[in-house]
Amino acid sequence: MSPPALRPRRRAWTLPAVVGVLGAGAIGGCGQSDFANQPRPATPFETTASISQNEVNVSPNQFGAGITVITVANNTSDPASFEIKGPTQAQSGTIQPNSVTTIKTTLEKGSYQAIANGVPGVKPATLKIGPDRPTSQNELLQP
């Protein structure tokens, strides 16, 4: 018998390299169209309101549309509720005298009235809500 013919030996890295390149291409293409990068909403805007015996004050009373957190203080001797009337409606529960509550709502562009219910003769405040506030996409330390 004659000795077997010797074949040139293939390099050992050829097969793993081909598998690695194909695997990387398959993994790299996953998920690109599944999850669009939607911008974050604007940071919630915080404003304050107070109910006194004569009027409702909101400060500031002009800002852009979007998520709004309103901290309301009832500075009267009567229980009251706070209500926003306009393109979007929002209302607090009963606020006891000399107490504070918070309302979180999304306000759309338009003109609003801030009303105190339960305290007679209180003049309402006017709010002017402008266009949507810009996204908080590139702001650090945002939720």
Beta strands, then each sheet from edge to edge (+ up, - down):
strand 1: 45-51
strand 2: 56-59
strand 3: 62-74
strand 4: 81-85
strand 5: 90-91
strand 6: 99-107
strand 7: 110-117
strand 8: 125-132
sheet 1: 2+ 1- 3- 6+
sheet 2: 2+ 1- 3- 8- 7+ 4- 5+
end
